[in-house]
Amino acid sequence: MSSIIKYNTSMNNNIKKQYNNFSDTYSENINYDNVSKNNFFKQLPNLMNKKVLDVGCGDGSVLLEISKKGAIVYGIEPGEEFVKNAKELNPTAIIKEGVAESIPFSDEMFDVVISTWALQTCTDLSKALLECARVLKKDGIFILLTKHPMQQYFGKIREYGENVNYFE
C-alpha cells in the first residue's frame, strides 16, 4: 500500500490536554473494561517475534499482555502522560505520542494492529482506519475492540458525575 497519508508530527493541543487530564485515574478506573479485554487478549495465538502496534495504548497494559506472548510491541497515544506511564510499564517497547489519524510509523510495518476502546473517540474514523491499514502488512491482522457510545457516556457519568457533557 502506498503512503497516501503522511503522518503529522504536530498534534492538536486540545487532544493532548484531554488525554493528559485523565491519565492519573485511567489505570485505577479501567478495571470494569479490562475483564473482557484481558480475556480476549489471553486467547490470542502465539505472537512470537510479531510486530504489534497498539493504537491508543493508554497505560500500556495491553502491550504488557501482548509482550508476554512474545510480540515486539509498539504503541501510540495522544497524551504524553500516558506515553510516560506506558513506557514505564513496558521499558523495551517503542511508544510514541500520536493519534490514529496520523500514525507515526512506516507503511506495512506491523503484523498485527490492535486498538481497544480508542478508535471510537477519533475525530476522523475513516482516516484512522486508513492509517491502520497503511501500517499493517499485506497479510496482517487488525483487531478492534470498541464501546458503544452510550456505554462510554455512562462511564463518564460514573467517573465525573452527572454534569458531564456527552459531546466533550
Kinemage of the C-alpha trace (Angstrom):
@kinemage 1
@onewidth
@group {chain A} dominant
@subgroup {mainchain}
@vectorlist {calphas} color= white
{ca met a 1} P 0.000 0.000 0.000
{ca ser a 2} L 1.448 3.363 -0.914
{ca ser a 3} L 1.611 6.036 1.714
{ca ile a 4} L -1.289 8.259 0.692
{ca ile a 5} L -1.484 9.727 4.176
{ca lys a 6} L 1.577 11.357 5.662
{ca tyr a 7} L 1.742 11.408 9.413
{ca asn a 8} L 1.626 14.706 11.179
{ca thr a 9} L 4.233 15.308 13.834
{ca ser a 10} L 2.331 18.176 15.441
{ca met a 11} L -0.780 17.192 17.344
{ca asn a 12} L -3.823 19.149 18.287
{ca asn a 13} L -3.116 20.595 21.756
{ca asn a 14} L -6.743 20.084 22.809
{ca ile a 15} L -6.434 16.329 22.203
{ca lys a 16} L -3.209 16.184 24.219
{ca lys a 17} L -4.808 18.154 27.055
{ca gln a 18} L -7.897 15.908 27.061
{ca tyr a 19} L -5.838 12.738 27.409
{ca asn a 20} L -3.386 14.184 29.926
{ca asn a 21} L -6.305 15.231 32.153
{ca phe a 22} L -7.347 11.664 32.946
{ca ser a 23} L -4.080 9.724 32.704
{ca asp a 24} L -3.749 9.637 36.505
{ca thr a 25} L -7.073 7.883 37.090
{ca tyr a 26} L -7.218 5.753 33.923
{ca ser a 27} L -5.494 2.646 35.285
{ca glu a 28} L -7.469 2.740 38.508
{ca asn a 29} L -10.847 3.088 36.782
{ca ile a 30} L -10.395 0.801 33.778
{ca asn a 31} L -10.920 -2.472 35.680
{ca tyr a 32} L -14.536 -2.710 34.507
{ca asp a 33} L -13.417 -2.800 30.873
{ca asn a 34} L -10.300 -4.878 31.498
{ca val a 35} L -12.192 -8.077 32.304
{ca ser a 36} L -13.449 -8.613 28.748
{ca lys a 37} L -10.356 -7.086 27.158
{ca asn a 38} L -7.895 -9.244 29.093
{ca asn a 39} L -9.909 -12.397 28.443
{ca phe a 40} L -9.818 -11.615 24.729
{ca phe a 41} L -6.068 -10.997 24.573
{ca lys a 42} L -5.244 -14.088 26.628
{ca gln a 43} L -6.908 -16.169 23.896
{ca leu a 44} L -4.703 -14.821 21.100
{ca pro a 45} L -2.354 -17.297 19.437
{ca asn a 46} L 1.403 -17.204 19.832
{ca leu a 47} L 2.717 -13.822 18.740
{ca met a 48} L 6.414 -14.722 18.999
{ca asn a 49} L 8.528 -12.128 17.152
{ca lys a 50} L 5.469 -10.494 15.569
{ca lys a 51} L 5.466 -6.697 15.435
{ca val a 52} L 2.289 -5.492 17.144
{ca leu a 53} L 1.054 -1.902 17.273
{ca asp a 54} L -1.475 -0.802 19.877
{ca val a 55} L -3.293 2.292 18.607
{ca gly a 56} L -4.381 4.227 21.683
{ca cys a 57} L -2.242 2.150 24.052
{ca gly a 58} L -3.308 4.049 27.183
{ca asp a 59} L -1.235 2.998 30.169
{ca gly a 60} L 0.409 0.135 28.244
{ca ser a 61} L -1.405 -2.721 29.987
{ca val a 62} L -2.419 -4.370 26.688
{ca leu a 63} L 1.156 -4.024 25.422
{ca leu a 64} L 2.323 -5.876 28.517
{ca glu a 65} L -0.120 -8.757 27.872
{ca ile a 66} L 0.893 -8.920 24.201
{ca ser a 67} L 4.612 -8.896 25.038
{ca lys a 68} L 4.062 -11.950 27.274
{ca lys a 69} L 3.112 -13.794 24.088
{ca gly a 70} L 6.497 -12.980 22.559
{ca ala a 71} L 5.466 -9.972 20.473
{ca ile a 72} L 7.656 -6.986 19.712
{ca val a 73} L 5.375 -4.215 20.941
{ca tyr a 74} L 4.792 -0.658 19.783
{ca gly a 75} L 2.199 1.867 20.842
{ca ile a 76} L 0.828 5.313 20.136
{ca glu a 77} L -1.138 7.527 22.481
{ca pro a 78} L -2.109 11.231 22.289
{ca gly a 79} L -1.123 12.294 25.808
{ca glu a 80} L 2.463 12.484 26.999
{ca glu a 81} L 1.466 11.321 30.493
{ca phe a 82} L 0.012 8.109 29.071
{ca val a 83} L 3.132 7.637 26.930
{ca lys a 84} L 5.300 8.069 30.022
{ca asn a 85} L 3.224 5.550 32.011
{ca ala a 86} L 3.163 3.034 29.153
{ca lys a 87} L 6.947 3.264 28.759
{ca glu a 88} L 7.424 2.682 32.494
{ca leu a 89} L 5.286 -0.463 32.284
{ca asn a 90} L 6.968 -1.592 29.023
{ca pro a 91} L 10.583 -0.373 29.053
{ca thr a 92} L 11.560 -2.255 25.859
{ca ala a 93} L 8.518 -1.121 23.837
{ca ile a 94} L 8.606 1.678 21.288
{ca ile a 95} L 5.823 4.039 22.291
{ca lys a 96} L 5.248 7.371 20.583
{ca glu a 97} L 2.965 10.302 21.074
{ca gly a 98} L 0.436 10.276 18.258
{ca val a 99} L -3.133 9.898 17.072
{ca ala a 100} L -4.786 7.191 14.993
{ca glu a 101} L -5.487 9.620 12.161
{ca ser a 102} L -1.735 10.139 11.701
{ca ile a 103} L 0.224 7.067 12.847
{ca pro a 104} L 3.943 7.891 13.156
{ca phe a 105} L 5.249 4.578 11.722
{ca ser a 106} L 6.201 3.301 8.259
{ca asp a 107} L 3.978 1.617 5.688
{ca glu a 108} L 3.384 -2.135 6.124
{ca met a 109} L 5.457 -2.283 9.307
{ca phe a 110} L 3.215 -4.394 11.576
{ca asp a 111} L 1.979 -7.978 11.609
{ca val a 112} L -0.860 -7.039 13.944
{ca val a 113} L -2.557 -3.706 14.666
{ca ile a 114} L -4.865 -3.565 17.660
{ca ser a 115} L -6.984 -0.873 19.209
{ca thr a 116} L -9.015 -1.265 22.358
{ca trp a 117} L -11.566 1.294 23.495
{ca ala a 118} L -9.837 4.015 21.457
{ca leu a 119} L -10.941 4.367 17.834
{ca gln a 120} L -14.493 5.366 18.775
{ca thr a 121} L -13.007 8.620 20.101
{ca cys a 122} L -11.259 9.581 16.836
{ca thr a 123} L -12.098 12.865 15.187
{ca asp a 124} L -11.956 11.195 11.749
{ca leu a 125} L -12.634 7.445 11.916
{ca ser a 126} L -12.208 6.907 8.160
{ca lys a 127} L -8.752 8.447 8.245
{ca ala a 128} L -7.848 6.422 11.345
{ca leu a 129} L -8.868 3.159 9.667
{ca leu a 130} L -6.899 4.070 6.531
{ca glu a 131} L -3.860 4.717 8.714
{ca cys a 132} L -4.245 1.344 10.452
{ca ala a 133} L -4.402 -0.317 7.030
{ca arg a 134} L -1.357 1.634 5.833
{ca val a 135} L 0.922 0.437 8.649
{ca leu a 136} L -0.395 -3.152 8.544
{ca lys a 137} L 1.457 -5.750 6.452
{ca lys a 138} L -0.385 -7.234 3.472
{ca asp a 139} L -1.489 -10.387 5.318
{ca gly a 140} L -1.633 -8.702 8.722
{ca ile a 141} L -4.364 -8.866 11.327
{ca phe a 142} L -6.418 -5.904 12.550
{ca ile a 143} L -8.152 -6.290 15.924
{ca leu a 144} L -10.623 -3.657 17.065
{ca leu a 145} L -12.427 -3.635 20.388
{ca thr a 146} L -14.812 -0.738 20.774
{ca lys a 147} L -17.547 0.516 23.046
{ca his a 148} L -20.994 1.688 22.253
{ca pro a 149} L -21.027 5.495 22.659
{ca met a 150} L -23.667 5.276 25.389
{ca gln a 151} L -21.513 2.900 27.434
{ca gln a 152} L -18.694 5.409 27.227
{ca tyr a 153} L -21.058 8.220 28.255
{ca phe a 154} L -22.314 6.281 31.278
{ca gly a 155} L -18.700 5.590 32.220
{ca lys a 156} L -18.005 9.333 32.158
{ca ile a 157} L -21.014 9.955 34.398
{ca arg a 158} L -19.789 7.244 36.773
{ca glu a 159} L -16.337 8.856 36.907
{ca tyr a 160} L -17.090 12.598 36.725
{ca gly a 161} L -20.700 12.976 37.879
{ca glu a 162} L -23.950 13.807 36.155
{ca asn a 163} L -22.920 17.211 34.789
{ca val a 164} L -20.644 15.668 32.150
{ca asn a 165} L -21.263 16.710 28.539
{ca tyr a 166} L -21.755 13.741 26.176
{ca phe a 167} L -20.000 15.574 23.333
{ca glu a 168} L -16.829 16.525 25.234
